[in-house]
Amino acid sequence: MFGERLKLARKKAGFSLDKLAETLGGAVTKQALSKYERGLMMPGSKVLTELAKALDVTLDYLLGEEVLSLEGVDFRKKVRTTAKERARVEAAVIDQLERYLTVEEILGLESSDWRALELEHGHLEDIEGAEDAANDLRDEWGLGDDPIPSMSELLEEHGIKVLLLELPKSVSGLTCLVDRGDGKAKLPALVVNKHHGLERRRFTLAHELAHRVLAIPPSFSDKEEEVAAQRFAGAFLMRADHLRQEVGKQRARLGYQELIGLKRMYRVSAAALVVRLEQIGIIEKATLSTLFQTVGKTWRSLEPKEIEPPDKRGEFEQPKRFERLSYRALAESYISLAKAMELLNKPLSEIEEGMHGPEQLGTHRRQ
């Protein structure tokens, strides 16, 4: 496992074996580095520290044992990413998952309630089936018809690891399975780009969920698979019956303020909302085209009346379970302040404030 981690970290940094050996000042030869990566040798503690420093990763990342590997890392079709970008993302995902699974292990928690869902309509015959699959999943999870308050919390409640990370601009999100080895069940993880707005992140999570629960037939093209995932996401976030109740069964015109109110109710983008209205027959294709040519002509690139201010990117509707478990472990003295700082990647002042609150922090320090 160490060799694979080292190789991934090296690729993330964009180093060849020669370049890494040079960066280490000749303390380790190219041949030795190659043997480390192939699992033929293990470096000593001093070299380990130097490798972590040179590659800008933690020792826990290099030596972690919770994540054996990531399977099926899917950056979505046609997303242009370099090998270095992919390695950087994969390393960041492993690092975050290592810390997440470590705190679960410390607390003695079963990592996941996740099971492969047997949705009645999960095996698609056509794209329309994605609508039925979304309805089946909402029913199985007891969501009713109302809008979903938090996608991140919902997914974590059902055993899916949700990570909010810095991804390349071209990547909205990705999904993968976490292989923990030792016969443990594989865990699904969904990753979203923290630099994208709330509306886009929620839709990305629903889209990635589709790729996790839908059984796509081999006859589907890449484009059809993406369309099916988009259809599932729209149906999961905006159930047809609820939309018809709020908007009406058929509309010829829609006003700007009404659309803004609806997008805020469902917490989706304005573009996703009007596309959904056309999908379920509330508006005609001609009306959709008119909307995108008039009031919504900038909606595909610029979100109107964003729910999350641009200067607060990634602060709304965050996955909170990992942080909550870390503070639980600290409060119950299972981990030290230093370990909490390492797990949460936060300075001491923030950890202490998280434990004692801003008003009690000064008093606590004087005791």
PyMOL commands that set and color helices and strands:
alter all, ss='L'
color gray80, all
select helices_A, chain A and resi 2-13+17-23+30-37+45-55+59-63+83-107+129-140+151-157+198-213+222-237+240-247+256-266+270-279+285-293+310-312+321-331+337-344+348-356+361-366
alter helices_A, ss='H'
color red, helices_A
select strands_A, chain A and resi 69-74+161-165+173-179+187-193
alter strands_A, ss='S'
color yellow, strands_A
deselect
rebuild
show_as cartoon
